[in-house]
Amino acid sequence: MPAKHNHPANFGRRVADCPRCLELDQGAAPIARFTPAYPNAQDQRARIEAIRAHSCKASRCGPVCTAFDW
């Protein structure tokens, strides 16, 4: 488990006496917080193709299309 920062958010700037900043300086990977809805490229391509193939006229969408919203 990575160490914790001992200072408030510093927007990418490192603090000399912080244990987590020291770990990052030594090459530790940053903690990933974002998990994409479509993690792999194949899923992303399939979604893009489905969006491009969508026809509001054929689907009888209203004035604002919400076909791919969730």
Secondary structure, DSSP 8 states (H G I E B T S, - for coil): -----SSS--TT---TT-HHHHHHHTT---------SS-SHHHHHHHHHHHHH--HHHHT--SS--TT--
